[in-house]
Structures are given as C-alpha cells and as structure tokens.
Amino acid sequence: MSARFRPGLFVPLLAGRAKIGWLRPELAARLAAWPDVFACSAEKVVLRDAAALTPVVEKLAEEGFILGWRNERYAVDGGFEIERAAARPFGLTTHAVHVNGVSDEKMWLARRAANKAIDPGMLDNLVGGGVSAGFSFEEILVKEAWEEAGIPGELARQATRGGTARILREVPEGVQSEVVHVYDLALPRDFQPRNQDGEVSEFILLPFDRILGQGLTFEATLVAQDYFSRRSARPGSAPAGAGRAT
C-alpha cells in the first residue's frame, strides 16, 4: 500500500489551462488518434471536447486500455461525466463517501469480496462508495449504507461529517486522484450489519486499538485515522450516541 506519485512518469491531461488528470505515456500516445477530441504533444494532452469522450472511452475499453467496465458514470472535477472505469486510467479526480461505523469503543470493518476488481479480500470501512453522477454525498451515503451493510435510511441519515482525505497515488490502473468525504455513524450495541449486494464477504467488530494495521485498504486507513485524530482532540469523547442501544 503506497502513497507514491511520480509525476514525471505521467503526461498531464488538461482542460483549457486547468490540469485535470494524468495519463500513462502509452495511453497519451493512443489519444492522438482522436485529434478532434484531444490535442496531443509530448508534454501534455489537452481535452478539446468532453462531450465526445464516450465513444473514445468505449474504444479504449475494447483495446484493453480500460479494464473493469462498470456501466456507471462519475462526475469528475473538470465539469463532465465519464465511465467509472476510465477515471483512474485518465487520472481524473473523483469523490467518494466512507463511513466509520462506531459502537461502544469499537469500529465495524467490512471485508471486500474476493471478486472485487480493486482490493479484493481486504478490510474496508463499514460503508464506502464512489459518488456517481447525479447523486449528492448524502444520497450516496444512504444508498451505500443499505447495499453494503443493511443500514436503514433513517439510521444512515444520522451520520455526521468528519474530515476529508485527499489521495493522489500511482495504482495499477493509472492514477488514483480522489477526495474521500468522511462520515461517522454511531450504531446501536445490538446492530448487526448484513450485506445486500454481494460485495462484502464478512463484517468484523474490533476495539479501536486494533483497527489500524489489520490489512485495511489505503482509503480505509485514512478514513479511520481521520476519526481517531478527531477523537484524540476531544479526550474521552466519541460520536454522539456511540454505544447507545436505541
């Protein structure tokens, strides 16, 4: 699990004068085949027509430049939408919502299913998901809370905002450029998560002092650290309602 990012290995992707992404050189070279969509040089690639991206991305997927097609669109920084699977190959900034599920000085973790395209079998936050186009952070939170952990909407909406984690790192698909929006959710003592969408293989409830170092995903580590850093700033405190049976 590395946070390394070496910009010299990538070609900047621009929209106008704004840098919006990062491309591996082989992908940057391939984009020269669409001069109406991209202006390509050795130093940079400029996106000319975001509205014409869809057929380009579909062709790149056919050729193996983009793997794990999701048939889901992300709204990315730069003011346009793109197929989710293309976000990392293009190094575009996406947004995600992750939830620290807390109960009685313990935290729930979810083990990602073995067939997940990214980080299979690793431990994750109780709830986490990318923000699809057309959804607010809170709508994604409620949606993912039910699908991933069986948390009803009325309980999920009690989650409170934490901090944000900004990620920029090299990954096998290209570059992960992501802003993770952290929430905390106090859960009743008798709460038992139940996965609804097949993306979680098991749930584990661990004391706070055993969370870090348990094989968490990169994102989950940052999200848990965000919670612990805020908690330590308020000695003896936990999210409102934590550990109460309701």
Phi and psi in degrees as GROMACS dihedral restraints (atoms count N, CA, C in turn):
[ dihedral_restraints ]
;  ai    aj    ak    al  type     phi  dphi    fc
    3     4     5     6     1  -128.9    20    10
    4     5     6     7     1   145.8    20    10
    6     7     8     9     1  -102.6    20    10
    7     8     9    10     1    18.3    20    10
    9    10    11    12     1   -71.9    20    10
   10    11    12    13     1   135.2    20    10
   12    13    14    15     1  -139.6    20    10
   13    14    15    16     1   119.2    20    10
   15    16    17    18     1  -113.5    20    10
   16    17    18    19     1    96.0    20    10
   18    19    20    21     1   -58.6    20    10
   19    20    21    22     1   -26.1    20    10
   21    22    23    24     1   -64.6    20    10
   22    23    24    25     1   -15.9    20    10
   24    25    26    27     1   -87.1    20    10
   25    26    27    28     1    -5.1    20    10
   27    28    29    30     1  -126.8    20    10
   28    29    30    31     1   159.2    20    10
   30    31    32    33     1  -102.8    20    10
   31    32    33    34     1   125.7    20    10
   33    34    35    36     1   -63.5    20    10
   34    35    36    37     1   141.5    20    10
   36    37    38    39     1  -107.7    20    10
   37    38    39    40     1   126.0    20    10
   39    40    41    42     1  -119.6    20    10
   40    41    42    43     1   153.8    20    10
   42    43    44    45     1  -124.2    20    10
   43    44    45    46     1   108.2    20    10
   45    46    47    48     1    66.6    20    10
   46    47    48    49     1  -125.8    20    10
   48    49    50    51     1   -99.1    20    10
   49    50    51    52     1    -3.2    20    10
   51    52    53    54     1   -87.9    20    10
   52    53    54    55     1   131.3    20    10
   54    55    56    57     1   -80.1    20    10
   55    56    57    58     1   119.8    20    10
   57    58    59    60     1  -117.2    20    10
   58    59    60    61     1   -10.9    20    10
   60    61    62    63     1  -167.1    20    10
   61    62    63    64     1  -176.1    20    10
   63    64    65    66     1  -140.4    20    10
   64    65    66    67     1   137.0    20    10
   66    67    68    69     1  -123.4    20    10
   67    68    69    70     1   140.1    20    10
   69    70    71    72     1   -66.0    20    10
   70    71    72    73     1   145.9    20    10
   72    73    74    75     1   -54.6    20    10
   73    74    75    76     1   -37.4    20    10
   75    76    77    78     1   -66.9    20    10
   76    77    78    79     1   -35.3    20    10
   78    79    80    81     1   -72.7    20    10
   79    80    81    82     1   -41.3    20    10
   81    82    83    84     1   -58.3    20    10
   82    83    84    85     1   -41.0    20    10
   84    85    86    87     1   -66.5    20    10
   85    86    87    88     1   -37.5    20    10
   87    88    89    90     1   -65.6    20    10
   88    89    90    91     1   -31.9    20    10
   90    91    92    93     1   -68.2    20    10
   91    92    93    94     1   -15.1    20    10
   93    94    95    96     1   -64.4    20    10
   94    95    96    97     1   -15.4    20    10
   96    97    98    99     1   -70.7    20    10
   97    98    99   100     1   -11.2    20    10
   99   100   101   102     1  -121.5    20    10
  100   101   102   103     1    72.2    20    10
  102   103   104   105     1   -64.8    20    10
  103   104   105   106     1   -21.0    20    10
  105   106   107   108     1   -75.9    20    10
  106   107   108   109     1   -19.5    20    10
  108   109   110   111     1  -103.3    20    10
  109   110   111   112     1   -35.0    20    10
  111   112   113   114     1  -131.8    20    10
  112   113   114   115     1   141.3    20    10
  114   115   116   117     1  -104.5    20    10
  115   116   117   118     1   112.9    20    10
  117   118   119   120     1  -110.3    20    10
  118   119   120   121     1   139.1    20    10
  120   121   122   123     1  -142.6    20    10
  121   122   123   124     1   176.4    20    10
  123   124   125   126     1   -66.8    20    10
  124   125   126   127     1   -26.3    20    10
  126   127   128   129     1   -92.2    20    10
  127   128   129   130     1   -25.5    20    10
  129   130   131   132     1  -163.9    20    10
  130   131   132   133     1   163.7    20    10
  132   133   134   135     1  -124.6    20    10
  133   134   135   136     1   128.4    20    10
  135   136   137   138     1  -108.4    20    10
  136   137   138   139     1   125.7    20    10
  138   139   140   141     1   -77.4    20    10
  139   140   141   142     1   117.1    20    10
  141   142   143   144     1   -91.3    20    10
  142   143   144   145     1   -34.7    20    10
  144   145   146   147     1  -143.9    20    10
  145   146   147   148     1    92.7    20    10
  147   148   149   150     1   -64.9    20    10
  148   149   150   151     1   -28.0    20    10
  150   151   152   153     1   -67.7    20    10
  151   152   153   154     1   -18.0    20    10
  153   154   155   156     1   -99.6    20    10
  154   155   156   157     1    12.9    20    10
  156   157   158   159     1   -71.4    20    10
  157   158   159   160     1   -33.8    20    10
  159   160   161   162     1   -55.8    20    10
  160   161   162   163     1   -52.5    20    10
  162   163   164   165     1   -64.4    20    10
  163   164   165   166     1   -30.1    20    10
  165   166   167   168     1   -65.2    20    10
  166   167   168   169     1   -47.6    20    10
  168   169   170   171     1   -63.5    20    10
  169   170   171   172     1   -39.7    20    10
  171   172   173   174     1   -62.7    20    10
  172   173   174   175     1   -41.5    20    10
  174   175   176   177     1   -65.7    20    10
  175   176   177   178     1   -41.1    20    10
  177   178   179   180     1   -63.3    20    10
  178   179   180   181     1   -34.3    20    10
  180   181   182   183     1   -67.4    20    10
  181   182   183   184     1   -40.0    20    10
  183   184   185   186     1   -60.8    20    10
  184   185   186   187     1   -34.4    20    10
  186   187   188   189     1   -87.6    20    10
  187   188   189   190     1    -4.6    20    10
  189   190   191   192     1    90.9    20    10
  190   191   192   193     1     5.3    20    10
  192   193   194   195     1   -73.5    20    10
  193   194   195   196     1   -26.2    20    10
  195   196   197   198     1  -125.8    20    10
  196   197   198   199     1   124.8    20    10
  198   199   200   201     1  -115.8    20    10
  199   200   201   202     1   159.6    20    10
  201   202   203   204     1    70.1    20    10
  202   203   204   205     1    46.9    20    10
  204   205   206   207     1   -52.9    20    10
  205   206   207   208     1   130.5    20    10
  207   208   209   210     1  -106.9    20    10
  208   209   210   211     1   -16.7    20    10
  210   211   212   213     1    55.6    20    10
  211   212   213   214     1    43.2    20    10
  213   214   215   216     1  -141.7    20    10
  214   215   216   217     1   137.9    20    10
  216   217   218   219     1  -106.2    20    10
  217   218   219   220     1   137.7    20    10
  219   220   221   222     1  -106.7    20    10
  220   221   222   223     1   140.9    20    10
  222   223   224   225     1   -85.2    20    10
  223   224   225   226     1   121.1    20    10
  225   226   227   228     1  -112.4    20    10
  226   227   228   229     1   157.3    20    10
  228   229   230   231     1   -61.6    20    10
  229   230   231   232     1   128.1    20    10
  231   232   233   234     1   128.0    20    10
  232   233   234   235     1   -11.4    20    10
  234   235   236   237     1    87.0    20    10
  235   236   237   238     1    24.4    20    10
  237   238   239   240     1  -142.5    20    10
  238   239   240   241     1   175.9    20    10
  240   241   242   243     1  -113.8    20    10
  241   242   243   244     1   153.7    20    10
  243   244   245   246     1  -153.2    20    10
  244   245   246   247     1   152.9    20    10
  246   247   248   249     1   -53.0    20    10
  247   248   249   250     1   133.8    20    10
  249   250   251   252     1   -53.1    20    10
  250   251   252   253     1   -41.8    20    10
  252   253   254   255     1   -65.3    20    10
  253   254   255   256     1   -18.2    20    10
  255   256   257   258     1   -88.3    20    10
  256   257   258   259     1   -10.4    20    10
  258   259   260   261     1   -61.5    20    10
  259   260   261   262     1   -46.3    20    10
  261   262   263   264     1   -73.5    20    10
  262   263   264   265     1   -43.3    20    10
  264   265   266   267     1   -57.0    20    10
  265   266   267   268     1   -33.2    20    10
  267   268   269   270     1   -90.7    20    10
  268   269   270   271     1    -5.3    20    10
  270   271   272   273     1    63.6    20    10
  271   272   273   274     1    30.2    20    10
  273   274   275   276     1   -82.6    20    10
  274   275   276   277     1   148.6    20    10
  276   277   278   279     1   -82.6    20    10
  277   278   279   280     1   121.5    20    10
  279   280   281   282     1  -114.0    20    10
  280   281   282   283     1   173.6    20    10
  282   283   284   285     1  -125.0    20    10
  283   284   285   286     1   148.7    20    10
  285   286   287   288     1  -140.5    20    10
  286   287   288   289     1   158.5    20    10
  288   289   290   291     1  -120.1    20    10
  289   290   291   292     1   127.1    20    10
  291   292   293   294     1  -126.3    20    10
  292   293   294   295     1   145.2    20    10
  294   295   296   297     1  -122.8    20    10
  295   296   297   298     1   126.9    20    10
  297   298   299   300     1   -83.3    20    10
  298   299   300   301     1   110.5    20    10
  300   301   302   303     1   -89.4    20    10
  301   302   303   304     1   113.2    20    10
  303   304   305   306     1  -118.5    20    10
  304   305   306   307     1   138.0    20    10
  306   307   308   309     1  -152.9    20    10
  307   308   309   310     1   117.9    20    10
  309   310   311   312     1    55.6    20    10
  310   311   312   313     1    53.5    20    10
  312   313   314   315     1    61.6    20    10
  313   314   315   316     1    24.5    20    10
  315   316   317   318     1  -132.5    20    10
  316   317   318   319     1   162.9    20    10
  318   319   320   321     1  -131.7    20    10
  319   320   321   322     1   135.9    20    10
  321   322   323   324     1   -82.2    20    10
  322   323   324   325     1   136.0    20    10
  324   325   326   327     1  -122.1    20    10
  325   326   327   328     1   151.8    20    10
  327   328   329   330     1  -118.8    20    10
  328   329   330   331     1   131.3    20    10
  330   331   332   333     1   -89.1    20    10
  331   332   333   334     1   123.5    20    10
  333   334   335   336     1   -66.7    20    10
  334   335   336   337     1   140.1    20    10
  336   337   338   339     1   -60.3    20    10
  337   338   339   340     1   152.6    20    10
  339   340   341   342     1   -66.9    20    10
  340   341   342   343     1   -19.1    20    10
  342   343   344   345     1   -95.8    20    10
  343   344   345   346     1     8.3    20    10
  345   346   347   348     1   -66.9    20    10
  346   347   348   349     1   140.7    20    10
  348   349   350   351     1   -68.2    20    10
  349   350   351   352     1   -31.8    20    10
  351   352   353   354     1  -119.7    20    10
  352   353   354   355     1   131.8    20    10
  354   355   356   357     1    52.1    20    10
  355   356   357   358     1    49.2    20    10
  357   358   359   360     1   -62.5    20    10
  358   359   360   361     1   138.6    20    10
  360   361   362   363     1    77.8    20    10
  361   362   363   364     1    -3.9    20    10
  363   364   365   366     1   -86.1    20    10
  364   365   366   367     1   160.0    20    10
  366   367   368   369     1   -82.8    20    10
  367   368   369   370     1   141.2    20    10
  369   370   371   372     1  -131.6    20    10
  370   371   372   373     1   171.5    20    10
  372   373   374   375     1   -62.5    20    10
  373   374   375   376     1   161.1    20    10
  375   376   377   378     1   -55.0    20    10
  376   377   378   379     1   -40.8    20    10
  378   379   380   381     1  -134.5    20    10
  379   380   381   382     1   136.8    20    10
  381   382   383   384     1  -164.7    20    10
  382   383   384   385     1   138.7    20    10
  384   385   386   387     1  -167.4    20    10
  385   386   387   388     1   150.5    20    10
  387   388   389   390     1   -72.1    20    10
  388   389   390   391     1   154.3    20    10
  390   391   392   393     1   -89.2    20    10
  391   392   393   394     1   108.3    20    10
  393   394   395   396     1   -74.1    20    10
  394   395   396   397     1   155.5    20    10
  396   397   398   399     1   -58.3    20    10
  397   398   399   400     1   135.9    20    10
  399   400   401   402     1    89.9    20    10
  400   401   402   403     1    -1.4    20    10
  402   403   404   405     1  -113.0    20    10
  403   404   405   406     1   145.1    20    10
  405   406   407   408     1   -83.8    20    10
  406   407   408   409     1   168.1    20    10
  408   409   410   411     1   -58.9    20    10
  409   410   411   412     1   -43.8    20    10
  411   412   413   414     1   -67.4    20    10
  412   413   414   415     1   -37.0    20    10
  414   415   416   417     1   -65.8    20    10
  415   416   417   418     1   -40.6    20    10
  417   418   419   420     1   -64.6    20    10
  418   419   420   421     1   -40.7    20    10
  420   421   422   423     1   -57.8    20    10
  421   422   423   424     1   -49.8    20    10
  423   424   425   426     1   -64.5    20    10
  424   425   426   427     1   -43.0    20    10
  426   427   428   429     1   -62.0    20    10
  427   428   429   430     1   -50.8    20    10
  429   430   431   432     1   -69.9    20    10
  430   431   432   433     1   -33.2    20    10
  432   433   434   435     1   -60.6    20    10
  433   434   435   436     1   -40.6    20    10
  435   436   437   438     1   -72.6    20    10
  436   437   438   439     1   -48.6    20    10
  438   439   440   441     1   -64.1    20    10
  439   440   441   442     1   -40.3    20    10
  441   442   443   444     1   -89.1    20    10
  442   443   444   445     1   -32.0    20    10
  444   445   446   447     1  -134.0    20    10
  445   446   447   448     1     4.7    20    10
  447   448   449   450     1    66.4    20    10
  448   449   450   451     1    28.0    20    10
  450   451   452   453     1   -85.0    20    10
  451   452   453   454     1   120.2    20    10
  453   454   455   456     1   -65.0    20    10
  454   455   456   457     1   154.5    20    10
  456   457   458   459     1   -56.8    20    10
  457   458   459   460     1   -40.5    20    10
  459   460   461   462     1   -64.3    20    10
  460   461   462   463     1   -31.1    20    10
  462   463   464   465     1   -80.3    20    10
  463   464   465   466     1   -42.7    20    10
  465   466   467   468     1   -59.0    20    10
  466   467   468   469     1   -34.9    20    10
  468   469   470   471     1   -70.5    20    10
  469   470   471   472     1    -8.2    20    10
  471   472   473   474     1   -83.9    20    10
  472   473   474   475     1    -3.8    20    10
  474   475   476   477     1   -61.5    20    10
  475   476   477   478     1   144.1    20    10
  477   478   479   480     1  -113.9    20    10
  478   479   480   481     1   149.3    20    10
  480   481   482   483     1   -70.4    20    10
  481   482   483   484     1   139.1    20    10
  483   484   485   486     1  -107.9    20    10
  484   485   486   487     1  -132.2    20    10
  486   487   488   489     1  -101.0    20    10
  487   488   489   490     1  -160.1    20    10
  489   490   491   492     1  -131.1    20    10
  490   491   492   493     1   150.1    20    10
  492   493   494   495     1  -120.3    20    10
  493   494   495   496     1   123.2    20    10
  495   496   497   498     1   -99.7    20    10
  496   497   498   499     1   122.4    20    10
  498   499   500   501     1  -115.3    20    10
  499   500   501   502     1   131.3    20    10
  501   502   503   504     1  -143.6    20    10
  502   503   504   505     1   106.0    20    10
  504   505   506   507     1  -155.5    20    10
  505   506   507   508     1   157.8    20    10
  507   508   509   510     1   -76.5    20    10
  508   509   510   511     1   135.5    20    10
  510   511   512   513     1  -135.9    20    10
  511   512   513   514     1   164.9    20    10
  513   514   515   516     1   -55.3    20    10
  514   515   516   517     1   -32.0    20    10
  516   517   518   519     1   -79.0    20    10
  517   518   519   520     1   -17.2    20    10
  519   520   521   522     1   148.9    20    10
  520   521   522   523     1  -104.8    20    10
  522   523   524   525     1  -132.0    20    10
  523   524   525   526     1   128.5    20    10
  525   526   527   528     1   -92.5    20    10
  526   527   528   529     1   109.6    20    10
  528   529   530   531     1  -117.6    20    10
  529   530   531   532     1   106.1    20    10
  531   532   533   534     1  -145.9    20    10
  532   533   534   535     1   143.1    20    10
  534   535   536   537     1  -110.1    20    10
  535   536   537   538     1   116.4    20    10
  537   538   539   540     1  -100.0    20    10
  538   539   540   541     1   123.1    20    10
  540   541   542   543     1   -96.5    20    10
  541   542   543   544     1   119.9    20    10
  543   544   545   546     1   -95.2    20    10
  544   545   546   547     1   134.8    20    10
  546   547   548   549     1  -127.8    20    10
  547   548   549   550     1   154.0    20    10
  549   550   551   552     1  -116.8    20    10
  550   551   552   553     1   139.1    20    10
  552   553   554   555     1  -131.9    20    10
  553   554   555   556     1   118.1    20    10
  555   556   557   558     1   -79.2    20    10
  556   557   558   559     1   126.6    20    10
  558   559   560   561     1  -113.6    20    10
  559   560   561   562     1   147.0    20    10
  561   562   563   564     1   -62.0    20    10
  562   563   564   565     1   153.3    20    10
  564   565   566   567     1   -58.3    20    10
  565   566   567   568     1   -33.7    20    10
  567   568   569   570     1   -91.8    20    10
  568   569   570   571     1     9.0    20    10
  570   571   572   573     1   -70.1    20    10
  571   572   573   574     1   135.7    20    10
  573   574   575   576     1  -129.5    20    10
  574   575   576   577     1   110.8    20    10
  576   577   578   579     1   -65.1    20    10
  577   578   579   580     1   146.9    20    10
  579   580   581   582     1  -138.4    20    10
  580   581   582   583     1   116.5    20    10
  582   583   584   585     1   -70.3    20    10
  583   584   585   586     1   141.2    20    10
  585   586   587   588     1  -111.4    20    10
  586   587   588   589     1   -18.9    20    10
  588   589   590   591     1  -115.1    20    10
  589   590   591   592     1     6.2    20    10
  591   592   593   594     1    78.2    20    10
  592   593   594   595     1     8.5    20    10
  594   595   596   597     1   -95.8    20    10
  595   596   597   598     1    -1.4    20    10
  597   598   599   600     1  -125.8    20    10
  598   599   600   601     1   132.7    20    10
  600   601   602   603     1   -93.2    20    10
  601   602   603   604     1   -27.7    20    10
  603   604   605   606     1  -164.3    20    10
  604   605   606   607     1   162.3    20    10
  606   607   608   609     1  -119.2    20    10
  607   608   609   610     1   144.1    20    10
  609   610   611   612     1  -131.2    20    10
  610   611   612   613     1   134.5    20    10
  612   613   614   615     1  -109.1    20    10
  613   614   615   616     1   116.8    20    10
  615   616   617   618     1  -126.1    20    10
  616   617   618   619     1   148.6    20    10
  618   619   620   621     1   -61.0    20    10
  619   620   621   622     1   153.6    20    10
  621   622   623   624     1   -52.1    20    10
  622   623   624   625     1   -41.1    20    10
  624   625   626   627     1   -75.0    20    10
  625   626   627   628     1    -0.2    20    10
  627   628   629   630     1  -113.8    20    10
  628   629   630   631     1     4.8    20    10
  630   631   632   633     1   -73.0    20    10
  631   632   633   634     1   -55.2    20    10
  633   634   635   636     1   -73.0    20    10
  634   635   636   637     1   144.5    20    10
  636   637   638   639     1    84.3    20    10
  637   638   639   640     1    13.6    20    10
  639   640   641   642     1  -102.3    20    10
  640   641   642   643     1    21.0    20    10
  642   643   644   645     1    79.9    20    10
  643   644   645   646     1    35.2    20    10
  645   646   647   648     1   -74.8    20    10
  646   647   648   649     1   154.2    20    10
  648   649   650   651     1   -63.7    20    10
  649   650   651   652     1   163.4    20    10
  651   652   653   654     1   -57.4    20    10
  652   653   654   655     1   -47.4    20    10
  654   655   656   657     1   -64.4    20    10
  655   656   657   658     1   -43.7    20    10
  657   658   659   660     1   -63.0    20    10
  658   659   660   661     1   -36.1    20    10
  660   661   662   663     1   -61.3    20    10
  661   662   663   664     1   -46.3    20    10
  663   664   665   666     1   -63.6    20    10
  664   665   666   667     1   -39.0    20    10
  666   667   668   669     1   -67.8    20    10
  667   668   669   670     1   -44.0    20    10
  669   670   671   672     1   -64.6    20    10
  670   671   672   673     1   -40.7    20    10
  672   673   674   675     1   -62.3    20    10
  673   674   675   676     1   -36.5    20    10
  675   676   677   678     1   -60.7    20    10
  676   677   678   679     1   -43.6    20    10
  678   679   680   681     1   -62.9    20    10
  679   680   681   682     1   -48.0    20    10
  681   682   683   684     1   -66.4    20    10
  682   683   684   685     1   -34.8    20    10
  684   685   686   687     1   -67.5    20    10
  685   686   687   688     1   -38.4    20    10
  687   688   689   690     1   -72.3    20    10
  688   689   690   691     1   -36.0    20    10
  690   691   692   693     1   -65.9    20    10
  691   692   693   694     1   -41.5    20    10
  693   694   695   696     1   -68.3    20    10
  694   695   696   697     1   -23.0    20    10
  696   697   698   699     1   -75.0    20    10
  697   698   699   700     1   -13.3    20    10
  699   700   701   702     1  -126.7    20    10
  700   701   702   703     1    81.9    20    10
  702   703   704   705     1   -50.8    20    10
  703   704   705   706     1   130.8    20    10
  705   706   707   708     1    78.9    20    10
  706   707   708   709     1     5.8    20    10
  708   709   710   711     1  -103.9    20    10
  709   710   711   712     1   163.7    20    10
  711   712   713   714     1  -147.2    20    10
  712   713   714   715     1   171.6    20    10
  714   715   716   717     1   -56.7    20    10
  715   716   717   718     1   147.9    20    10
  717   718   719   720     1   -53.9    20    10
  718   719   720   721     1   127.6    20    10
  720   721   722   723     1    87.8    20    10
  721   722   723   724     1    -2.9    20    10
  723   724   725   726     1   -59.4    20    10
  724   725   726   727     1   131.7    20    10
  726   727   728   729     1    82.6    20    10
  727   728   729   730     1    -0.2    20    10
  729   730   731   732     1   -88.2    20    10
  730   731   732   733     1   135.9    20    10
  732   733   734   735     1   -80.0    20    10
  733   734   735   736     1   122.8    20    10
